[in-house]
Amino acid sequence: MQQRSWLLFFLCLLTGLVPPTLRADNRLETVALQLNWTHAFQFAGYYAALEKGFYREAGLNVLLYEGYPGIEPATVVLRGEAQYGVGSTGLMFLRNQGQPVVVLGVVFQHSPRVILARKTGEAQGIHDLIGKRLMLEPQIDELTAYLNKEGLKGKVTLVEHSLDLRLLLDGTVDAMAAFLYDQPRQLDDLGFAYDLFSPLSVGIDFYGDNLFTIEAEINKHPRRAEAFRAASMRGWQYAMDHPEEIVNLILAKYPSKQNRDALLHEARHMMALMQLDVIEAGYMNPSRWRHILDIYAELGMLPKDFDLDGFLYQPATPVQYRLLIKWGAGGVLVLSLAGWLIVRFSRIARQARESEERHRLLADHATDVIWVADIHGRYTYISPSVEKLCGFTPEEAMRLTRDEEFTAQSALIVKQEIEKLLTAARANQELPLYRGELEICCKNGGTVWIEASSAPLLDADRKFIGIVGVTRDISERMRMEEELRKLATTDPLTGAHNRRFLYDRAAQELERGRRFNEPLSFLLLDIDWFKRINDVYGHDVGDEVLKAMSAACMGMVRSIDLFCRLGGEEFGILLVNTTQQGGRAFAERLRGYLATLRIDSQTGPVQFTVSIGLSETGKKECSVQDLIKQADLALYIAKANGRNRVETANACRFPQDADTQVGQLLGLIWDDLMCCGQTTIDTQHRRLFALANTLLDAEWDVNGQPPDTAPVQAFLDEAAAHFRDEEALLRAAGYAEVEQHAGMHRALLTQANDLLAQFKARSLPPGALFRFIVQDLMHDHMLCDDAKFYPLFAETDSAKQQER
């Protein structure tokens, strides 16, 4: 009986100590979480906590409110419409204004926020946004801090974010705030040229997607707040461990604008930003928040004395522990007194020890590696933390030679730095400090990146007697930076470089080619009948075709060449120091090899062919745009000549035996790089391109019936109106050759009307008429002849910028 009473006592005691997440009963408390964006994998942890029952186990019925334009989560929570929200570091501003917001935990250890801008030139920078329209959500303050640090405060027109990517595509806005793992991929898929600007480039590395509440929620419901936070972070850990399961959940229950591939892409890249392999979900470091505050204070956005107390969540001490604390208070007092006596009597002994021993005690327990070396770089001390860094014990590490410790390139850097120190010491000059990134070898055969900081060690007579340094593991940072670079320059599906990287790299190669008089060839590849592959075999097989083609191309190009995906099924290859003859030989070899590939599908093997357009820099100077335009025209002719062939820009011709097969011609592709800078002209050019493509897509086999010429006549009428507007604008701008240009317009319209009359009379096949519209009117005139007056409007635009 006595044993049973004691057992009952301990069961009661344990019940009082059960964490809140294990004490939920059937009476669920309803709370709401306001998201800051539309449904996406960005909120996977909350979906997982709801679906897997983590919230229910915590005694909570959680409602998720989707974000949309005009909704600010902090406002919703402060009004009491939701108890919790997802916000940015801008919550600090609300706290500074007296609002009782409290951060419970962070999701992203590195914020994914970036700025995407329409590409308007080959060397565009963040300062080119001056006077432009930037679409930005409220409280995205790392981007505001970024703009301020770059001196752009008040120089950029801010537009409320609508979450609509089309506003960037159609030019309604010039730039927009975006997530690194989302919108860049969408733009790459569309083949849209853009520039990506990241706060990381100026050292602004903030937390992202902070889970927050208000003081009233914590004060009135401390257990609920703690339970909600714990269940949410448990959900995040589950979601990142099971991304495919959560993607299926999102597609089934949370309508998203993204497809499966996009959601999985988002999940993969969120892993690098969350770092759950090394940091638990929700973890936040007060020192990191202090660093964020320092940046805001430096930019004048927050006061330096901003108090973080109360802003960062600290779990309340549960009521059931208070009695234990009271019982332990007396014991703590006794232990404190004993400890004071021990410290008092041991102080005399410690004061007798050498200073070096005290310093070594600190070094032995440091996380970073602290080391001391002689003047030649030979170690005399290494702290024990070196074993965690690279696997060697301090004794083993001290026996390593320089070449055994560092990779070849890093060993050379260390050797040069030591020589600098010795040279300066011999000359009685100021001894230099060092701080840099090095790669060291590990005991397991791998390597790890470190940041090393060192300073000369001097004796009492100021004589150089050694080197003292600190080494810090930066492998994760290096991996993150590499991941960010890869995200910004690589197509996620195929692994090829993207359009943005092509323009940057091609501009550099053109400059190098001009300097050293080396040729440069460019291939534009397009998979023949790719839409048919998707329609017949499905998009999964289409993706496999794209990946197989990319792998084959990357396996055939040299390391100095560049292979990239421009968008859809269109790819580009930049051949360095390659003539047109060499480029054609390579193109034919590549075309033949790709035709032999077979892709497995459920209905059997799938084969495909490619058409290739080739252009070369030659002796005449050209830009990246010129090189791509010429290859695009050659690709157009390759398609028209029957596909599965290579055409060269300066030698391509339309087929003489295919005048009736208009439907086989490739559509004209408009690129914003074709803009001259004059809004009316650019808008009309873009529309004429669209109208021309509509004509090409139409069925023109008349089957004995009179041809319908109304669409062609409407196109020519609009072209004539455009010519009149263009001539008026050129005269107003003072273009010296406007009359010669007007003469070209008259000649083109005369020839077009003659061909149309022959077509009406059925004495001319449709192919001949469209060959004239596409090649003579659209390409040769609107892309080539018109380019001669582009500098006129570029100068005007530059003058306007200077006036502003």
Disulfide bonds with the S-S distance in Angstrom:
none
